[in-house]
Every structure is written in structure tokens, then in C-alpha cells.
């Protein structure tokens, strides 16, 4: 977790553009500093047999996903299509993640989708995040990877 916070606020760089990192580069760098090599892209990281993988498919219910989300541990990697986040803990039952992203969407107080541009390493709660203004990140989770002890 300390390694992740060293990058807090650092600029986002898709495919390492702008001499910066994207989300998969961000988590790779954190784990590489501890001797764990991860594949370069989220699609490869998400299915790596070297990690303890929890897989989801489109048939898995929101309830099943939320049950798993409630069991997330610090350091777990959460994958949605094209994005990865690292769990940093929870506050009052809400899991928080650190991730390198261009921005976040979430429901505002009036129910309308709010889009916040971050363009860098950011900490956010997981469950309110929206993928496309309608689906939650939770409902888009494809895999959770846990680094083996």
C-alpha cells in the first residue's frame, strides 16, 4: 500500500505516454518493487495463473459480486474491462481502491451521473463507481487477483 501511495497524484499516461503510467503499469510497478512480476496489460494480468484468481462472467449476479467485494483484502487487484484497481482497505464497509485513471463517474445527489476528471493516480470508493453511466464497476468486474502469500 505504501508503494501505491508514492504515486498518488502522478499523471496518467495510457500505454506509458507522457513518460507516465497507465493503470496496469501502475499496479505492475507496485508489485515489481516487491519482486512480483505481472504481465503488462490488464487483459493478461486479470487471467494470470501465477495469482489466486476469482473469475466472474456476465451471468454472475450483483449479490454474488457484492459478497465477494465485501471480502476484498488489501492488495487485491480488481479488474473490469480495460482497467485495474488495487484495494487499499475499507471504511465503514466500503472498499477503497487506488488506481491510475483519466477520470471517475458516480451518481450525484440528484441521481445524475457526475464525471470527475482525475488524470492520475487517485483513491476512490469502489461501489459507487459507474462504468458507463448505468452499470457499476462492481457489475463489470471480470476478475479479482490476490497475490499469494
C-alpha positions as CSV (number, residue, x, y, z in Angstrom):
1,X,0.0,0.0,0.0
2,X,2.9,2.4,0.8
3,X,4.3,1.8,-2.7
4,X,1.0,2.8,-4.3
5,X,0.7,6.0,-2.3
6,X,4.1,7.1,-3.5
7,X,2.4,7.6,-6.9
8,X,-0.7,9.4,-5.6
9,X,-1.4,12.4,-7.9
10,X,1.1,11.3,-10.6
11,X,-0.1,11.9,-14.1
12,X,-1.9,9.2,-16.1
13,X,-0.2,8.0,-19.3
14,X,-2.0,5.5,-21.4
15,X,0.5,2.9,-22.7
16,X,3.1,4.9,-20.8
17,X,2.7,8.0,-22.9
18,X,3.9,11.3,-21.4
19,X,6.6,9.4,-19.6
20,X,3.9,8.2,-17.2
21,X,2.0,5.0,-16.3
22,X,-1.5,3.7,-17.1
23,X,-3.5,1.5,-14.7
24,X,-1.8,-1.8,-15.5
25,X,1.7,-0.1,-15.4
26,X,0.8,1.4,-12.0
27,X,0.0,-1.9,-10.4
28,X,2.9,-3.7,-12.1
29,X,5.3,-1.2,-10.8
30,X,4.0,-1.6,-7.2
31,X,4.3,-5.3,-7.3
32,X,7.6,-5.3,-9.1
33,X,9.1,-3.3,-6.3
34,X,8.3,-6.4,-4.1
35,X,9.7,-8.9,-6.6
36,X,6.4,-9.9,-8.2
37,X,6.3,-9.7,-12.0
38,X,2.9,-9.1,-13.6
39,X,2.1,-9.1,-17.3
40,X,2.0,-5.7,-18.9
41,X,-1.7,-5.4,-19.9
42,X,-4.9,-5.7,-17.8
43,X,-6.3,-8.5,-20.0
44,X,-3.2,-10.6,-19.3
45,X,-2.9,-9.7,-15.6
46,X,-6.5,-10.5,-15.0
47,X,-6.1,-14.1,-16.0
48,X,-2.6,-14.8,-14.9
49,X,-2.3,-18.3,-13.4
50,X,0.5,-17.1,-11.1
51,X,-2.0,-15.4,-8.9
52,X,-5.1,-16.5,-6.9
53,X,-7.9,-15.6,-9.3
54,X,-11.6,-15.2,-8.6
55,X,-13.3,-15.0,-12.0
56,X,-16.7,-13.6,-12.9
57,X,-18.8,-13.8,-16.0
58,X,-21.9,-11.9,-17.2
59,X,-24.2,-14.4,-15.6
60,X,-22.9,-13.7,-12.1
61,X,-25.4,-11.7,-10.0
62,X,-24.9,-8.4,-8.4
63,X,-25.4,-10.1,-5.0
64,X,-22.7,-12.7,-5.7
65,X,-20.3,-9.9,-6.8
66,X,-21.1,-7.8,-3.7
67,X,-20.5,-10.7,-1.4
68,X,-17.0,-11.1,-2.9
69,X,-16.4,-7.3,-2.8
70,X,-17.1,-7.4,0.9
71,X,-14.3,-9.9,1.3
72,X,-11.7,-7.9,-0.6
73,X,-8.3,-7.7,1.1
74,X,-5.6,-5.0,1.0
75,X,-3.5,-5.5,-2.1
76,X,-6.2,-7.4,-4.1
77,X,-6.3,-6.4,-7.8
78,X,-9.8,-5.7,-9.2
79,X,-10.3,-5.9,-12.9
80,X,-13.0,-4.5,-15.1
81,X,-12.7,-4.4,-18.9
82,X,-9.6,-2.3,-19.7
83,X,-8.9,-1.2,-16.1
84,X,-7.3,-2.4,-12.8
85,X,-7.5,-1.1,-9.3
86,X,-5.7,-2.1,-6.1
87,X,-7.7,-2.4,-2.9
88,X,-6.3,-0.3,0.0
89,X,-8.8,-1.2,2.7
90,X,-12.3,-0.3,3.7
91,X,-14.1,2.3,5.7
92,X,-17.4,1.6,7.2
93,X,-17.8,-1.4,5.0
94,X,-17.0,0.4,1.8
95,X,-13.9,-0.9,-0.1
96,X,-11.5,1.8,-1.3
97,X,-9.1,1.4,-4.2
98,X,-6.1,3.3,-5.6
99,X,-5.9,3.4,-9.4
100,X,-4.4,5.3,-12.3
101,X,-7.2,6.8,-14.3
102,X,-8.3,9.6,-16.5
103,X,-11.5,10.1,-14.5
104,X,-14.3,8.7,-12.5
105,X,-18.1,8.6,-12.9
106,X,-20.5,8.2,-10.0
107,X,-24.1,9.1,-9.2
108,X,-24.6,12.6,-7.8
109,X,-27.0,13.6,-5.1
110,X,-29.7,14.2,-7.7
111,X,-29.2,10.8,-9.3
112,X,-27.5,12.2,-12.4
113,X,-24.1,10.9,-13.4
114,X,-21.2,13.0,-12.3
115,X,-17.9,12.7,-14.2
116,X,-14.7,13.9,-12.3
117,X,-11.5,14.2,-14.3
118,X,-8.6,13.0,-12.4
119,X,-5.9,12.2,-15.0
120,X,-3.7,10.5,-12.5
121,X,-3.3,8.1,-9.5
122,X,-6.5,8.5,-7.4
123,X,-8.1,7.0,-4.3
124,X,-11.8,6.3,-4.5
125,X,-14.5,4.1,-3.0
126,X,-15.3,1.2,-5.3
127,X,-19.0,0.5,-5.1
128,X,-20.4,3.9,-6.3
129,X,-18.2,4.0,-9.4
130,X,-20.1,3.8,-12.7
131,X,-18.7,2.1,-15.8
132,X,-20.9,3.7,-18.5
133,X,-23.2,5.9,-16.6
134,X,-25.5,2.9,-16.0
135,X,-23.5,-0.2,-14.9
136,X,-21.5,-0.1,-11.7
137,X,-17.8,-1.1,-11.7
138,X,-18.9,-4.0,-9.4
139,X,-21.2,-5.3,-12.1
140,X,-18.4,-5.1,-14.6
141,X,-15.7,-7.0,-12.5
142,X,-14.2,-9.7,-14.6
143,X,-11.6,-10.9,-12.2
144,X,-10.1,-10.3,-8.8
145,X,-6.4,-11.3,-8.4
146,X,-4.9,-11.9,-5.0
147,X,-1.2,-12.1,-4.6
148,X,-0.3,-15.4,-3.0
149,X,1.4,-15.1,0.4
